[in-house]
Every structure is written in structure tokens, then in C-alpha cells.
Amino acid sequence: MFMPVATHACFRHLGMEEVKETGARVLLANTYHLMLRPGAEVFRKFGGIHPFMQWDGAVLTDSGGFQIFSLPEDRLITEKGAHFRSFYDNSRQLLSPESSIAMQQAINSDIMMVLDVCIDSRTDEAGTREAMERTHRWALRSLAAKNSKDTGQALFAIVQGGVHPNLRDESAAFLTPHPFDGFAIGGLAVGESKEERETMTARVTASLPTDKPRYLMGVGTPMDLVEAVMRGVDMFDCIIPTKMAQQGYAYTFQGLVRITRMVYQLDDSPLDPACDCYVCKRYTRGYLQHLMRGKHHLGSRMLSIHNVRHFQLLMAKLRAAILQGSYAQVYRELRATISPPKDLRGDVSPDTVTLKDVG
């Protein structure tokens, strides 16, 4: 399952009906941003995030740990929580495991995340252990806060440990005996290599229960998803579909397309013949090239619709392959077709587009 990212309970270029038409069933919103604006009182007034943004699917709320990590140096992480200044009014704020759960309960998301300590992948083993052990303590505090006022929302724990296999094993072993509803793999897509990410993903999923969802946070490109599903991951989120659309890139089952290239100016074919989205059924590559080269917002909107739909179609294809026992064959086919073409390699690095881009 792929969750499009509606960080602020919205998308930059898409309405909720358009997102629903892509087949998305779950969206991700961010507790850190929603705590600062519009705040808990607004969500309580409107009865939660679903009626507030008119979304009748499910919502997962990230706890905000990654955004704290992405802040400037004017922040302080203590056992109590994360101390920082609001970028709206410069007021002092504290995001603790308890306040994060309280905010997520006000938002009334379907799935809540524990507050974790996110660090750079290049942190040494001692620093990584310190952050991991604090994440464990915060996870238990989050669970206690959730149980003290059970609203029926699910709560996922986050396995940390950086690129250190022994710490990943230790983190999974600590968290899995506790009654969390699912388990996320955190601390990846923050500077490690593709090989390190895939190795750590496989390492963690091997230690997680098979009867609860496994969620790889902040990943990734279509091929990243294909690789991660093969390693046992069930859920993903990333801003890549919409972020890359804004930059003029479209994901297709023939590979990545940079639609602003002049080669598409006279191209009267659909963006992707294998896609059934509104854009592919109605508009040509030539028209989309015109919109994006002219920097018209309509172009970003159309590419966003297509890219989000592409990710949903890809996940449906992977689910079908698993059920049919043909994943190895589908994996080989996708690896041969959806990797960036030679003329785009080095032109853009989608792997560098992470949740950090949304602030």
C-alpha cells in the first residue's frame, strides 16, 4: 500500500476528490505541522481530520520526529521530548511522546505513530544506540498514553538502529513483544546508500511478526517500492510522486519521463499508454510539455494526478503478483522497464527527494 503525503491535511495541486480517483485509500499527514497550524482545537471543533479535509479514506499521522530532525540547530532533544521554536511565531514548543499522542488523538487519524528520535545515517554506533534506546522509552510512553485514553486508533512502533545490523536486531527484539498494531522501519532515506537501505530493510522485516503491517517510512521511487516489497514491506509513504511532478517528471511503466524535453513538443501520444488516469486518457505528451515549459500550475496538477495513480497501479500490480506467485517474474520485468532511461541518469536523483523537502 502506498500512502500519498498530505503533510498539512492538503496537497499543493490536488483536491481530495482527485486523490480519491487515483485509488489511494490511505493518506499521510504530519502531526508536527498540524500541531503548529491549525492546532488541536480546530480538529476537535471539526470532529477530526476526515471531515475537516473531506476525506473518507483512512489517515496515518506521522509523529513529527523526522521534522524535528530536519529543523535548524535551534532545537533540543531531552528525555522529556523535543524542544523547538515554532517557525510561525517563534514561540517555544515541546513535542513529547504524550503530547504527540494527544495531538494525534485530536486529529483522530486511523493510525498513529510513536514519537521517535531520528538521526543522520552517518551517526556512529554509540550515538545511534543512544537515539535508539530513547526511541524505545518514548515508544512505551506513547503506548501508555494511548492506552490511558483509548480512542480506537491504531498505534505503530518504529524500529531504529541506523545502518548497524546488531542495533536493528536489538530494536526489533525490544519492540515486538509489546502490543503495537504495526511496526515501521524508521531512520532510512536519510543519507544512507541504496544498498544499506535494502540490507537494513531485509534485516528488520525478518525480525517482525508476519501478522502485523510492516511500514517503510519515507520511501521512495517505484523501483525502491518493488525492491522493498520483495523484502517483506507492506506500506510506504513518500512525497516523490507530487514533488517530482512539480519538477516536470512523470513515472511511467516505460520509465521516468522528463516531460519538459523538446523531444516531446510534437508528441501526440498519451503520457503512459498503460495508465488509466484522467490525464493519460485525455491529454498528450505535447500538451503536457507545453504546460510544464510554460510553468503553468495546471501542468504540475496533471503530472501529480498521473504520478499518484502510477504508484497505486504499481502497488496493485505487485499485490497481484504476490497472490499469483509470479513476483520474481514481475520483478524482472519492472527492473528492465521502469528504471530511468540512460539520458536521464544523473539528470535527477529521485533518491534525494525525501520528507525533508516538505519542511
C-alpha beads as a LAMMPS data file, in Angstrom:
LAMMPS data file: protein, C-alpha beads

359 atoms
358 bonds

1 atom types
1 bond types

-500.0 500.0 xlo xhi
-500.0 500.0 ylo yhi
-500.0 500.0 zlo zhi

Masses

1 110.0

Atoms # bond

1 1 1 0.000 0.000 0.000
2 1 1 1.317 3.432 -0.947
3 1 1 0.160 6.493 1.015
4 1 1 0.322 9.884 -0.731
5 1 1 1.598 12.608 1.588
6 1 1 -0.858 15.337 2.620
7 1 1 1.516 16.938 5.126
8 1 1 -0.715 19.869 6.088
9 1 1 -4.008 17.972 5.535
10 1 1 -3.879 19.012 1.893
11 1 1 -1.995 18.651 -1.372
12 1 1 -0.374 21.534 -3.188
13 1 1 -2.118 20.958 -6.517
14 1 1 -4.763 18.278 -5.882
15 1 1 -8.225 18.187 -4.345
16 1 1 -9.360 15.246 -2.228
17 1 1 -11.719 14.001 -4.935
18 1 1 -8.841 13.868 -7.413
19 1 1 -6.716 11.928 -4.939
20 1 1 -9.576 9.532 -4.276
21 1 1 -9.902 8.883 -8.021
22 1 1 -6.265 7.737 -8.126
23 1 1 -7.249 4.767 -5.976
24 1 1 -5.425 5.938 -2.856
25 1 1 -7.053 4.551 0.276
26 1 1 -4.799 5.959 2.989
27 1 1 -3.127 9.378 3.236
28 1 1 -0.300 10.542 5.479
29 1 1 -0.498 13.805 7.414
30 1 1 2.090 15.236 9.782
31 1 1 1.494 15.813 13.479
32 1 1 4.301 18.358 13.864
33 1 1 2.904 20.661 11.188
34 1 1 -0.748 20.208 12.189
35 1 1 0.086 20.879 15.844
36 1 1 1.520 24.269 14.877
37 1 1 -1.255 25.065 12.389
38 1 1 -4.222 24.799 12.640
39 1 1 -3.830 23.189 16.095
40 1 1 -5.728 20.696 18.222
41 1 1 -8.688 22.985 18.940
42 1 1 -9.584 23.198 15.248
43 1 1 -9.557 19.433 14.808
44 1 1 -11.735 18.947 17.887
45 1 1 -14.179 21.534 16.542
46 1 1 -14.474 19.794 13.165
47 1 1 -14.561 16.266 14.558
48 1 1 -11.133 15.255 13.317
49 1 1 -9.151 15.350 10.116
50 1 1 -11.571 13.344 7.956
51 1 1 -14.482 15.832 7.963
52 1 1 -12.030 18.740 8.157
53 1 1 -10.449 17.944 4.783
54 1 1 -13.393 15.952 3.391
55 1 1 -11.535 12.658 3.071
56 1 1 -13.489 9.442 3.605
57 1 1 -10.489 7.120 3.399
58 1 1 -8.026 6.364 6.173
59 1 1 -5.293 8.653 7.520
60 1 1 -1.949 7.846 9.110
61 1 1 -0.272 10.606 11.110
62 1 1 3.494 10.728 11.401
63 1 1 4.541 11.765 14.896
64 1 1 6.821 14.597 13.788
65 1 1 10.166 13.075 14.767
66 1 1 11.573 13.424 11.268
67 1 1 10.564 17.074 11.024
68 1 1 12.260 17.798 14.359
69 1 1 15.419 16.206 12.949
70 1 1 15.144 18.463 9.895
71 1 1 14.890 21.686 11.898
72 1 1 17.787 24.154 12.220
73 1 1 20.080 23.779 15.204
74 1 1 17.713 25.727 17.475
75 1 1 16.262 22.556 18.939
76 1 1 16.976 20.411 21.972
77 1 1 16.232 16.725 22.443
78 1 1 15.884 15.636 26.075
79 1 1 14.312 12.656 27.781
80 1 1 11.156 14.725 28.154
81 1 1 10.819 15.321 24.407
82 1 1 11.827 17.642 21.583
83 1 1 12.100 21.356 22.402
84 1 1 11.996 23.747 19.453
85 1 1 10.699 27.094 18.230
86 1 1 7.640 27.431 16.010
87 1 1 8.577 28.782 12.595
88 1 1 5.216 30.617 12.574
89 1 1 5.611 32.840 15.650
90 1 1 8.966 31.811 17.198
91 1 1 7.200 30.523 20.318
92 1 1 8.805 27.766 22.368
93 1 1 7.229 24.348 21.814
94 1 1 7.597 20.891 23.327
95 1 1 6.693 17.749 21.434
96 1 1 6.758 14.821 23.855
97 1 1 5.522 11.246 23.410
98 1 1 2.432 12.173 25.416
99 1 1 1.684 15.443 23.607
100 1 1 2.256 13.774 20.247
101 1 1 -0.327 11.106 21.080
102 1 1 -2.743 13.734 22.429
103 1 1 -2.414 15.726 19.206
104 1 1 -2.903 12.635 17.056
105 1 1 -5.992 11.766 19.073
106 1 1 -7.338 15.272 18.434
107 1 1 -6.591 14.816 14.734
108 1 1 -8.393 11.454 15.032
109 1 1 -6.235 9.682 12.482
110 1 1 -6.766 5.980 11.917
111 1 1 -3.117 5.101 12.544
112 1 1 -0.867 6.974 14.971
113 1 1 2.927 6.774 15.107
114 1 1 5.069 6.847 18.235
115 1 1 7.443 9.780 18.616
116 1 1 10.960 8.682 17.704
117 1 1 14.453 10.154 17.635
118 1 1 15.584 10.451 14.032
119 1 1 19.308 10.897 13.383
120 1 1 21.621 11.120 10.409
121 1 1 22.576 7.745 8.944
122 1 1 26.266 8.653 9.353
123 1 1 25.963 8.820 13.151
124 1 1 28.390 6.438 14.849
125 1 1 27.201 3.318 16.648
126 1 1 27.311 4.864 20.120
127 1 1 25.209 7.849 19.041
128 1 1 22.822 5.592 17.145
129 1 1 22.381 3.370 20.202
130 1 1 21.611 6.362 22.401
131 1 1 18.916 7.571 19.977
132 1 1 17.506 4.062 19.561
133 1 1 17.202 3.440 23.293
134 1 1 15.475 6.785 23.788
135 1 1 13.118 5.885 20.928
136 1 1 12.301 2.658 22.795
137 1 1 11.488 4.533 26.001
138 1 1 9.401 7.041 24.074
139 1 1 7.562 4.192 22.336
140 1 1 6.487 2.732 25.685
141 1 1 5.405 6.185 26.886
142 1 1 3.409 6.613 23.668
143 1 1 1.744 3.248 24.209
144 1 1 0.869 4.149 27.808
145 1 1 -0.572 7.498 26.683
146 1 1 -2.657 5.779 24.028
147 1 1 -3.955 3.161 26.484
148 1 1 -4.849 5.785 29.099
149 1 1 -7.411 7.219 26.687
150 1 1 -8.103 4.566 24.089
151 1 1 -9.906 6.144 21.138
152 1 1 -9.806 3.058 18.939
153 1 1 -6.903 4.357 16.871
154 1 1 -4.073 2.027 15.906
155 1 1 -0.518 2.766 17.090
156 1 1 2.625 1.722 15.239
157 1 1 6.094 1.473 16.803
158 1 1 9.237 2.478 14.895
159 1 1 12.289 0.231 14.631
160 1 1 15.506 2.259 14.650
161 1 1 19.206 1.405 14.650
162 1 1 20.631 3.222 11.646
163 1 1 22.836 1.108 9.389
164 1 1 24.049 -1.094 12.251
165 1 1 22.638 -4.644 11.881
166 1 1 23.068 -5.507 15.568
167 1 1 21.117 -2.419 16.623
168 1 1 18.342 -3.130 14.127
169 1 1 18.040 -6.647 15.576
170 1 1 18.006 -5.266 19.107
171 1 1 15.372 -2.648 18.296
172 1 1 13.024 -5.163 16.688
173 1 1 13.513 -7.577 19.598
174 1 1 12.672 -4.839 22.116
175 1 1 9.529 -3.567 20.394
176 1 1 7.814 -6.681 19.033
177 1 1 6.739 -8.185 22.403
178 1 1 4.654 -5.072 23.116
179 1 1 1.052 -4.736 21.848
180 1 1 1.646 -2.318 18.987
181 1 1 -0.689 -2.631 15.998
182 1 1 2.081 -2.465 13.411
183 1 1 5.766 -1.762 13.018
184 1 1 7.550 0.862 10.963
185 1 1 11.144 0.880 9.782
186 1 1 12.487 4.344 10.519
187 1 1 15.830 6.050 10.162
188 1 1 16.245 5.253 6.474
189 1 1 16.155 7.559 3.433
190 1 1 18.276 9.975 5.493
191 1 1 21.584 9.716 3.663
192 1 1 22.458 6.033 3.605
193 1 1 23.237 4.238 0.343
194 1 1 20.613 2.279 -1.572
195 1 1 22.442 -0.932 -0.691
196 1 1 22.467 -0.084 3.016
197 1 1 18.760 0.751 2.937
198 1 1 17.855 -2.528 1.249
199 1 1 20.075 -4.541 3.597
200 1 1 18.587 -2.927 6.711
201 1 1 15.051 -3.324 5.357
202 1 1 15.521 -7.051 4.831
203 1 1 17.187 -7.374 8.225
204 1 1 14.292 -5.743 10.062
205 1 1 11.410 -7.420 8.229
206 1 1 12.955 -10.811 9.032
207 1 1 12.521 -9.955 12.729
208 1 1 8.975 -8.569 12.570
209 1 1 5.744 -10.548 13.033
210 1 1 4.025 -11.588 9.818
211 1 1 0.519 -10.865 11.126
212 1 1 1.068 -7.115 11.563
213 1 1 1.787 -4.443 8.928
214 1 1 5.405 -3.526 8.115
215 1 1 5.824 0.095 7.068
216 1 1 8.954 1.562 5.439
217 1 1 8.849 5.287 6.160
218 1 1 9.694 7.942 3.578
219 1 1 10.444 5.622 0.642
220 1 1 10.586 6.007 -2.306
221 1 1 10.860 5.666 -6.092
222 1 1 8.836 2.997 -7.926
223 1 1 11.841 0.676 -8.066
224 1 1 12.507 1.296 -4.359
225 1 1 8.993 0.027 -3.669
226 1 1 9.486 -3.033 -5.858
227 1 1 12.712 -3.871 -4.008
228 1 1 11.177 -3.295 -0.571
229 1 1 8.066 -5.390 -1.237
230 1 1 10.376 -8.226 -2.246
231 1 1 11.989 -7.812 1.185
232 1 1 8.690 -8.054 3.062
233 1 1 7.380 -4.479 3.352
234 1 1 3.623 -3.780 3.177
235 1 1 3.257 0.012 3.476
236 1 1 5.008 3.082 2.103
237 1 1 4.737 6.866 2.033
238 1 1 6.728 9.457 0.138
239 1 1 6.360 12.902 -1.420
240 1 1 8.158 11.715 -4.558
241 1 1 5.048 11.403 -6.810
242 1 1 3.984 15.014 -6.263
243 1 1 7.452 16.506 -5.719
244 1 1 8.761 15.044 -8.969
245 1 1 5.606 16.160 -10.783
246 1 1 6.322 19.743 -9.763
247 1 1 9.779 19.361 -11.303
248 1 1 8.355 18.059 -14.586
249 1 1 8.931 14.328 -14.140
250 1 1 6.374 11.600 -14.778
251 1 1 6.677 7.971 -13.735
252 1 1 5.510 5.547 -16.410
253 1 1 5.690 1.812 -16.950
254 1 1 8.197 2.565 -19.707
255 1 1 10.460 4.525 -17.345
256 1 1 10.874 8.035 -15.969
257 1 1 9.860 10.829 -18.375
258 1 1 11.171 14.400 -18.154
259 1 1 8.276 15.991 -19.983
260 1 1 9.979 19.378 -20.464
261 1 1 12.404 17.916 -23.014
262 1 1 11.907 19.278 -26.534
263 1 1 11.582 15.756 -27.923
264 1 1 8.002 15.735 -26.554
265 1 1 6.888 19.005 -28.163
266 1 1 5.238 17.272 -31.152
267 1 1 4.424 14.012 -29.350
268 1 1 0.702 13.272 -29.670
269 1 1 0.807 10.062 -27.617
270 1 1 -0.505 9.729 -24.047
271 1 1 1.895 10.132 -21.168
272 1 1 1.663 6.403 -20.425
273 1 1 -0.415 4.042 -22.594
274 1 1 -0.530 1.617 -19.644
275 1 1 -2.156 4.170 -17.320
276 1 1 -5.906 4.722 -16.942
277 1 1 -5.759 8.075 -15.160
278 1 1 -7.748 11.086 -16.342
279 1 1 -4.626 12.768 -17.714
280 1 1 -3.443 9.796 -19.762
281 1 1 -6.921 9.238 -21.200
282 1 1 -7.362 12.853 -22.331
283 1 1 -4.096 14.690 -22.895
284 1 1 -0.964 14.270 -24.998
285 1 1 2.681 14.496 -24.067
286 1 1 2.904 17.530 -26.329
287 1 1 0.257 19.404 -24.331
288 1 1 1.828 18.467 -21.010
289 1 1 5.211 19.607 -22.327
290 1 1 3.632 22.959 -23.226
291 1 1 2.160 23.352 -19.739
292 1 1 5.349 22.489 -17.882
293 1 1 7.683 24.558 -20.060
294 1 1 5.315 27.494 -19.590
295 1 1 5.348 26.901 -15.815
296 1 1 1.560 26.649 -15.687
297 1 1 0.241 25.240 -12.402
298 1 1 -2.131 23.070 -14.411
299 1 1 0.859 21.093 -15.640
300 1 1 2.020 20.279 -12.114
301 1 1 -1.522 19.302 -11.184
302 1 1 -1.863 16.944 -14.152
303 1 1 1.513 15.299 -13.580
304 1 1 0.654 14.933 -9.880
305 1 1 -2.609 13.154 -10.723
306 1 1 -0.759 10.818 -13.046
307 1 1 2.153 10.080 -10.697
308 1 1 -0.077 9.306 -7.718
309 1 1 -2.162 6.996 -9.901
310 1 1 1.001 5.338 -11.227
311 1 1 2.085 4.454 -7.699
312 1 1 -1.349 2.961 -6.961
313 1 1 -1.256 0.912 -10.167
314 1 1 2.243 -0.282 -9.325
315 1 1 1.185 -1.468 -5.873
316 1 1 -1.843 -3.237 -7.351
317 1 1 0.467 -4.970 -9.818
318 1 1 2.763 -6.097 -7.007
319 1 1 -0.138 -7.391 -4.891
320 1 1 -1.472 -9.385 -7.830
321 1 1 1.975 -10.848 -8.498
322 1 1 2.284 -11.991 -4.880
323 1 1 -1.146 -13.642 -4.958
324 1 1 -0.371 -15.335 -8.271
325 1 1 3.073 -16.489 -7.191
326 1 1 4.720 -14.580 -10.040
327 1 1 6.592 -11.877 -8.128
328 1 1 10.031 -12.935 -9.367
329 1 1 8.916 -12.618 -12.983
330 1 1 7.181 -9.265 -12.433
331 1 1 10.239 -8.028 -10.543
332 1 1 12.491 -8.799 -13.516
333 1 1 10.081 -7.141 -15.947
334 1 1 9.780 -3.973 -13.877
335 1 1 13.504 -3.763 -13.265
336 1 1 14.032 -3.821 -17.034
337 1 1 11.389 -1.202 -17.840
338 1 1 10.887 1.375 -15.085
339 1 1 14.481 2.286 -14.267
340 1 1 15.426 5.785 -15.503
341 1 1 16.494 5.767 -19.173
342 1 1 20.137 6.453 -19.936
343 1 1 19.525 10.046 -20.974
344 1 1 18.049 10.847 -17.551
345 1 1 20.533 9.062 -15.298
346 1 1 22.447 11.683 -13.407
347 1 1 19.989 14.367 -14.565
348 1 1 17.961 13.996 -11.397
349 1 1 18.287 11.789 -8.361
350 1 1 14.837 10.879 -7.053
351 1 1 16.502 9.097 -4.135
352 1 1 17.405 12.506 -2.733
353 1 1 13.758 13.559 -2.540
354 1 1 12.552 12.714 0.965
355 1 1 10.110 14.070 3.503
356 1 1 12.749 16.643 4.389
357 1 1 11.583 18.574 1.320
358 1 1 8.245 19.367 2.957
359 1 1 9.836 21.081 5.936

Bonds

1 1 1 2
2 1 2 3
3 1 3 4
4 1 4 5
5 1 5 6
6 1 6 7
7 1 7 8
8 1 8 9
9 1 9 10
10 1 10 11
11 1 11 12
12 1 12 13
13 1 13 14
14 1 14 15
15 1 15 16
16 1 16 17
17 1 17 18
18 1 18 19
19 1 19 20
20 1 20 21
21 1 21 22
22 1 22 23
23 1 23 24
24 1 24 25
25 1 25 26
26 1 26 27
27 1 27 28
28 1 28 29
29 1 29 30
30 1 30 31
31 1 31 32
32 1 32 33
33 1 33 34
34 1 34 35
35 1 35 36
36 1 36 37
37 1 37 38
38 1 38 39
39 1 39 40
40 1 40 41
41 1 41 42
42 1 42 43
43 1 43 44
44 1 44 45
45 1 45 46
46 1 46 47
47 1 47 48
48 1 48 49
49 1 49 50
50 1 50 51
51 1 51 52
52 1 52 53
53 1 53 54
54 1 54 55
55 1 55 56
56 1 56 57
57 1 57 58
58 1 58 59
59 1 59 60
60 1 60 61
61 1 61 62
62 1 62 63
63 1 63 64
64 1 64 65
65 1 65 66
66 1 66 67
67 1 67 68
68 1 68 69
69 1 69 70
70 1 70 71
71 1 71 72
72 1 72 73
73 1 73 74
74 1 74 75
75 1 75 76
76 1 76 77
77 1 77 78
78 1 78 79
79 1 79 80
80 1 80 81
81 1 81 82
82 1 82 83
83 1 83 84
84 1 84 85
85 1 85 86
86 1 86 87
87 1 87 88
88 1 88 89
89 1 89 90
90 1 90 91
91 1 91 92
92 1 92 93
93 1 93 94
94 1 94 95
95 1 95 96
96 1 96 97
97 1 97 98
98 1 98 99
99 1 99 100
100 1 100 101
101 1 101 102
102 1 102 103
103 1 103 104
104 1 104 105
105 1 105 106
106 1 106 107
107 1 107 108
108 1 108 109
109 1 109 110
110 1 110 111
111 1 111 112
112 1 112 113
113 1 113 114
114 1 114 115
115 1 115 116
116 1 116 117
117 1 117 118
118 1 118 119
119 1 119 120
120 1 120 121
121 1 121 122
122 1 122 123
123 1 123 124
124 1 124 125
125 1 125 126
126 1 126 127
127 1 127 128
128 1 128 129
129 1 129 130
130 1 130 131
131 1 131 132
132 1 132 133
133 1 133 134
134 1 134 135
135 1 135 136
136 1 136 137
137 1 137 138
138 1 138 139
139 1 139 140
140 1 140 141
141 1 141 142
142 1 142 143
143 1 143 144
144 1 144 145
145 1 145 146
146 1 146 147
147 1 147 148
148 1 148 149
149 1 149 150
150 1 150 151
151 1 151 152
152 1 152 153
153 1 153 154
154 1 154 155
155 1 155 156
156 1 156 157
157 1 157 158
158 1 158 159
159 1 159 160
160 1 160 161
161 1 161 162
162 1 162 163
163 1 163 164
164 1 164 165
165 1 165 166
166 1 166 167
167 1 167 168
168 1 168 169
169 1 169 170
170 1 170 171
171 1 171 172
172 1 172 173
173 1 173 174
174 1 174 175
175 1 175 176
176 1 176 177
177 1 177 178
178 1 178 179
179 1 179 180
180 1 180 181
181 1 181 182
182 1 182 183
183 1 183 184
184 1 184 185
185 1 185 186
186 1 186 187
187 1 187 188
188 1 188 189
189 1 189 190
190 1 190 191
191 1 191 192
192 1 192 193
193 1 193 194
194 1 194 195
195 1 195 196
196 1 196 197
197 1 197 198
198 1 198 199
199 1 199 200
200 1 200 201
201 1 201 202
202 1 202 203
203 1 203 204
204 1 204 205
205 1 205 206
206 1 206 207
207 1 207 208
208 1 208 209
209 1 209 210
210 1 210 211
211 1 211 212
212 1 212 213
213 1 213 214
214 1 214 215
215 1 215 216
216 1 216 217
217 1 217 218
218 1 218 219
219 1 219 220
220 1 220 221
221 1 221 222
222 1 222 223
223 1 223 224
224 1 224 225
225 1 225 226
226 1 226 227
227 1 227 228
228 1 228 229
229 1 229 230
230 1 230 231
231 1 231 232
232 1 232 233
233 1 233 234
234 1 234 235
235 1 235 236
236 1 236 237
237 1 237 238
238 1 238 239
239 1 239 240
240 1 240 241
241 1 241 242
242 1 242 243
243 1 243 244
244 1 244 245
245 1 245 246
246 1 246 247
247 1 247 248
248 1 248 249
249 1 249 250
250 1 250 251
251 1 251 252
252 1 252 253
253 1 253 254
254 1 254 255
255 1 255 256
256 1 256 257
257 1 257 258
258 1 258 259
259 1 259 260
260 1 260 261
261 1 261 262
262 1 262 263
263 1 263 264
264 1 264 265
265 1 265 266
266 1 266 267
267 1 267 268
268 1 268 269
269 1 269 270
270 1 270 271
271 1 271 272
272 1 272 273
273 1 273 274
274 1 274 275
275 1 275 276
276 1 276 277
277 1 277 278
278 1 278 279
279 1 279 280
280 1 280 281
281 1 281 282
282 1 282 283
283 1 283 284
284 1 284 285
285 1 285 286
286 1 286 287
287 1 287 288
288 1 288 289
289 1 289 290
290 1 290 291
291 1 291 292
292 1 292 293
293 1 293 294
294 1 294 295
295 1 295 296
296 1 296 297
297 1 297 298
298 1 298 299
299 1 299 300
300 1 300 301
301 1 301 302
302 1 302 303
303 1 303 304
304 1 304 305
305 1 305 306
306 1 306 307
307 1 307 308
308 1 308 309
309 1 309 310
310 1 310 311
311 1 311 312
312 1 312 313
313 1 313 314
314 1 314 315
315 1 315 316
316 1 316 317
317 1 317 318
318 1 318 319
319 1 319 320
320 1 320 321
321 1 321 322
322 1 322 323
323 1 323 324
324 1 324 325
325 1 325 326
326 1 326 327
327 1 327 328
328 1 328 329
329 1 329 330
330 1 330 331
331 1 331 332
332 1 332 333
333 1 333 334
334 1 334 335
335 1 335 336
336 1 336 337
337 1 337 338
338 1 338 339
339 1 339 340
340 1 340 341
341 1 341 342
342 1 342 343
343 1 343 344
344 1 344 345
345 1 345 346
346 1 346 347
347 1 347 348
348 1 348 349
349 1 349 350
350 1 350 351
351 1 351 352
352 1 352 353
353 1 353 354
354 1 354 355
355 1 355 356
356 1 356 357
357 1 357 358
358 1 358 359
